[in-house]
Amino acid sequence: MNPLDFNLIVLPLGLMVFLLAGALILIVKKEEGANKRKIRRMEAIIKEKTKQCEVTEKQLEELYMAYRNKSLDKDAYERLKKLVNMNAKKYEETAIDLRQLWEGMSN
């Protein structure tokens, strides 16, 4: 093998392999970072949803206790229960809309 062949063929090929491997590593790290951010966002959404469900359950429990202690009559209890459920449903719809908006912005 001629030394000129080494300089013209082997060194450029080795350099290209090195550059391609480096580019591949950078791309993988970038995707990994994006996936971690998505996971953190999903965890935050799940945490907020869990928190809202706990608040709704607590409100319903307090309403039931007031109804059981005769602080509320049956009609008032049913109306307030319906309002709490409507509020929870509205919160969930808003969360879905915001999530879709966020996903649309991130794409």
C-alpha positions as CSV (number, residue, x, y, z in Angstrom):
1,M,0.0,0.0,0.0
2,N,1.3,3.4,-1.0
3,P,1.6,6.1,1.7
4,L,-0.3,8.4,-0.6
5,D,-3.2,5.9,-0.6
6,F,-3.3,6.0,3.2
7,N,-3.5,9.8,3.2
8,L,-6.1,10.0,0.5
9,I,-8.4,7.0,1.4
10,V,-8.0,5.7,5.0
11,L,-7.6,9.0,6.9
12,P,-10.7,10.7,5.2
13,L,-12.8,7.5,5.8
14,G,-11.7,7.4,9.4
15,L,-12.5,11.1,9.8
16,M,-16.0,10.6,8.3
17,V,-16.7,7.6,10.6
18,F,-15.7,9.7,13.6
19,L,-17.8,12.7,12.5
20,L,-20.8,10.4,11.8
21,A,-20.5,8.7,15.2
22,G,-20.3,12.1,16.9
23,A,-23.4,13.4,15.0
24,L,-25.3,10.3,15.9
25,I,-24.4,10.6,19.6
26,L,-25.6,14.3,19.6
27,I,-28.9,13.4,17.9
28,V,-29.6,10.6,20.4
29,K,-28.8,12.9,23.3
30,K,-31.1,15.6,21.9
31,E,-34.0,13.1,21.5
32,E,-33.3,11.7,25.0
33,G,-33.6,15.3,26.4
34,A,-36.9,15.8,24.5
35,N,-38.2,12.6,25.9
36,K,-37.3,13.5,29.4
37,R,-39.1,16.8,29.1
38,K,-42.2,15.1,27.7
39,I,-42.1,12.6,30.7
40,R,-41.7,15.5,33.2
41,R,-44.7,17.3,31.5
42,M,-46.8,14.1,31.6
43,E,-45.9,13.6,35.3
44,A,-46.9,17.1,36.1
45,I,-50.2,16.7,34.3
46,I,-50.9,13.4,36.1
47,K,-50.0,15.0,39.5
48,E,-52.3,18.0,38.8
49,K,-55.1,15.7,37.7
50,T,-54.7,13.6,40.9
51,K,-54.7,16.7,43.0
52,Q,-57.9,17.9,41.3
53,C,-59.6,14.5,41.8
54,E,-58.7,14.7,45.5
55,V,-60.1,18.2,45.8
56,T,-63.3,17.1,44.1
57,E,-63.6,14.0,46.3
58,K,-63.1,16.1,49.4
59,Q,-65.7,18.6,48.3
60,L,-68.2,15.8,47.6
61,E,-67.4,14.2,51.0
62,E,-68.0,17.6,52.7
63,L,-71.3,18.0,50.9
64,Y,-72.4,14.5,52.0
65,M,-71.4,15.2,55.6
66,A,-73.4,18.5,55.5
67,Y,-76.4,16.6,54.0
68,R,-76.1,13.8,56.6
69,N,-75.9,16.3,59.5
70,K,-79.1,17.9,58.1
71,S,-77.3,21.2,57.2
72,L,-78.5,20.8,53.7
73,D,-81.8,19.4,52.4
74,K,-81.8,16.8,49.6
75,D,-82.5,19.3,46.8
76,A,-79.6,21.6,47.8
77,Y,-77.3,18.6,48.2
78,E,-78.2,17.3,44.7
79,R,-77.7,20.8,43.1
80,L,-74.4,21.4,44.9
81,K,-73.2,17.9,44.0
82,K,-74.1,18.5,40.4
83,L,-72.2,21.8,40.4
84,V,-69.1,20.2,41.9
85,N,-69.2,17.5,39.2
86,M,-69.7,20.1,36.5
87,N,-66.8,22.1,37.8
88,A,-64.6,19.0,37.8
89,K,-65.7,18.1,34.2
90,K,-65.0,21.7,33.1
91,Y,-61.5,21.6,34.7
92,E,-60.8,18.3,32.8
93,E,-62.0,19.8,29.5
94,T,-59.8,22.9,30.0
95,A,-56.8,20.7,30.9
96,I,-57.4,18.7,27.7
97,D,-57.7,21.9,25.6
98,L,-54.5,23.3,27.1
99,R,-52.6,20.0,26.6
100,Q,-53.7,19.9,22.9
101,L,-52.7,23.6,22.5
102,W,-49.3,22.8,24.1
103,E,-48.7,19.8,21.9
104,G,-49.7,21.9,18.8
105,M,-47.1,24.5,19.8
106,S,-44.4,22.0,20.5
107,N,-44.7,20.4,17.0
